[in-house]
Amino acid sequence: MPLNAIPPTTTVANFQCKLAAAENQCWVDVGFWGGIVPNNAADLVPLVNAGVRGFKCFMIESGVDEFPAVEDADIVRAMQTLRDEKTIVMFHAEKDCSSHNHSHGAAEGKKQDENTKQQLDPATYDAFLTSRPDDMELTAIRTVIELSATAPQLPLHIVHLASAAALPTIAAAQAAGVKLSVETCFHYLTFAAENIPPRATQYKCCPPIRAAANNEALWDALLRTGEIGTVVSDHSPCTPVLKDLENGDYMQAWGGISSVGLGLPILWTGIQKRASKQHLNNNNTTTTLAKPVSFADIARWICANTAKQVGLFASKGSIAVGKDADFCIFDPHDTLIVDQSVLPFKNKLTPYHGSKLNGLVRETILRGRTVFSVTDGHVPVPTGALLLEKRTV
Ligand SMILES: [Zn+2]
């Protein structure tokens, strides 16, 4: 993401700095997002020409000072600037809708956090969840849809949707022809707010993990109604200090969950759980979901549709003649017990630690060559490329 680095990817010079740091450090092929912040409209087309796959902006305080939130006028300016480019504009879609707040700046965000703090113990997950209600996502998404008229041909995308309350609004916009795609994340489909213990800040992310009933509605949007097209990690690690592990204060801790590389067994496990639930509901008469799910569905959510989103479907996202031979060998009958101490993350904390997941990735193949196997680990020299070719779609 464009903000998880200093400097943030908001100018071409900053982008070059990130590329230099990534060179020869990537285990798989990697593309990059640019960032939209107030007053960088003049940098956006040069960033497209330098090879960013698209842009992310925040409609609320991002948590880092060097990546401020955009106002509606900034979004309109960015859309006007990018209207004829082959790119995509993505929104961290939470917007402050409380009556006492009139701006979305850091000071106001902190004020709201303090108000919540007075009422609820900040070490409880409920304190954090209450501070970021469904309405914040819904308000932001309505704004994106309203502003889409500025550049009707420009693809727009809602990153990490957590609130199922926004699904009818999204469905109506998509039916009306708004070029709006939506993703959710592994954690919103897996964890439920009512099960998150106090001081367990490894579960904190923004927007927050919501109640179990909400998660089921997200599954339904994936499996049946189709408003959500992709599932991603939104991998967002930080140091243990930033997670405030000592005090377990949800209001102070960094928001972000680490799960890159775990997505396939997480989704496979979630689908099997739903299949067996239905099995019980139907008095053991059936073992299938309302709509049978296959690996092809999972591949569509995490490979094909994501490759289309980033403009790489000509070479990535499916196994086909002429495309890069990127795939993994997955054993659906094996088991993965997640041990964060051996995860290949610099900062290893993850709420999946200790989880027993169905399925195991035995081998990962990048452009025809094995880069990881369960028996040998990673190959000694990273061979991932930095993908900078301009989008053609
Ligand atoms: Zn975000």
Residues whose N, C-alpha, C, O or C-beta is under 5 A from the ligand:
A	BS01	ZN	H92 C206
